[in-house]
Amino acid sequence: MQELGVAEAERLLAAGWRQGSVFRPNDLIPLPAGCAENAVLVVVSQSCTVVSQTWVKDPVVEIAVAVPGDKPFAKQQRGPEAVGKNYRTLLIPIAYGDTDCLAIDVYSRFFVRRDVLLQFQPDVAVGSAEAGRRIASWMGRHFTRVALPDRLVRLMKDTVLAPLEKHLRAKFGKGPIHEGVHAIWVRWEPDDEEGPYEIEFLIACENEDAANNLDALLTDTFGKEGPVRLETDGVRVSVTVTSADGTTLADIEGHSRLSFFDHFTSLAEPVA
């Protein structure tokens, strides 16, 4: 494969690839299974990553699925989905078909190799400065990734993160459990690559039923009652599950908000 460099990065920029660019699914980047037939794909990575000249450092971009809005944007522009206060859905004013806005679903995000974008152009919309600001603000507010030490992540991968992801994907009510999770906060020490570590997860569910269900699953898995505690080689973990309305500022003091979409999904593997 030919080495990619400045010329290829400039081609991406000239073709209109940037944060907020929208395209129809195609043979190179199809829709994930189960998506609506009228769905399109939107680039949610920052523009500086999309057109980066450093291909080794920035080999992939993040894509999300979006569907046409069910109401005119003017009737929704003050709602939480339009102003970035809904952690799951963001409305952006981009016309497609008979609608003038698209709804991005954060749970639909996936990675693709950036060089794939060299083979076609965005055919619905080129990302505007407004769309980029909306997406960047929304992602920054809710889904900024916490930089946990690499060694800590490795120590927890199989014993903690894998079963936690399994439970978050399990069904509860009409959908998976993670749809009922309002936020996850985390606190750990020390912040280095040596350890040993102590880490605390605080998971706030939307209501008490969802919290009790997740807490019961974790208790069954780890064999401890709340807070669930687990000691493995080099790390001591505690997991507290509560309801959002039962969580106070004092509870999360010293914690960082964690995006489990980055840590507890398979986003690390780009689509070929």
Order of alpha helices (4+ residues) and beta strands (2+ residues): alpha-beta-beta-alpha-beta-beta-beta-beta-alpha-alpha-alpha-beta-beta-beta-beta-alpha-beta-beta-alpha-beta-alpha
